[in-house]
Amino acid sequence: MAGVLKKTTGLVGLAVAQNPHERLRILYTKILTTLQTIPKDSAYRKYTEQIVNDRFSAVKTESNIEKLEEKINCGQIEEVIVQ
C-alpha cells in the first residue's frame, strides 16, 4: 500500500491504522500461540483457531485493505484490530 487511503474511520476514538497487515499478523500469531495452552478437544480452541486461521490466511493473501475488510466481514480493518 503506497499510503493511507482514508483520513478517518468515521468512528469516534478509533484512528486509522497505519500498518494493519503487520498489526494483524502480530495479533493472530499471538492468539494462535496462546491457544496452544488450551486442550485440543476444547470447543473454544477449535472454533477460535478456525476463525483466526481463516482471517490470518486472508491477511496473508489480500493486500488491498478494502477487499480484506470484505473477506473478514467484521467492519473496518481498525475494528478488526481491536476485536
Secondary structure in CASP SS format (residue, H / E / C, confidence):
PFRMAT SS
TARGET T0000
AUTHOR 0000-0000-0000
METHOD secondary structure of the structure
MODEL  1
M C 1.00
A C 1.00
G C 1.00
V C 1.00
L C 1.00
K C 1.00
K C 1.00
T C 1.00
T C 1.00
G C 1.00
L C 1.00
V C 1.00
G C 1.00
L C 1.00
A C 1.00
V C 1.00
A C 1.00
Q C 1.00
N C 1.00
P H 1.00
H H 1.00
E H 1.00
R H 1.00
L H 1.00
R H 1.00
I H 1.00
L H 1.00
Y H 1.00
T H 1.00
K H 1.00
I H 1.00
L H 1.00
T H 1.00
T H 1.00
L H 1.00
Q C 1.00
T C 1.00
I C 1.00
P C 1.00
K C 1.00
D C 1.00
S C 1.00
A H 1.00
Y H 1.00
R H 1.00
K H 1.00
Y H 1.00
T H 1.00
E H 1.00
Q H 1.00
I H 1.00
V H 1.00
N H 1.00
D H 1.00
R H 1.00
F H 1.00
S H 1.00
A H 1.00
V H 1.00
K H 1.00
T H 1.00
E C 1.00
S C 1.00
N C 1.00
I H 1.00
E H 1.00
K H 1.00
L H 1.00
E H 1.00
E H 1.00
K H 1.00
I H 1.00
N C 1.00
C C 1.00
G C 1.00
Q C 1.00
I H 1.00
E H 1.00
E H 1.00
V H 1.00
I H 1.00
V H 1.00
Q C 1.00
END
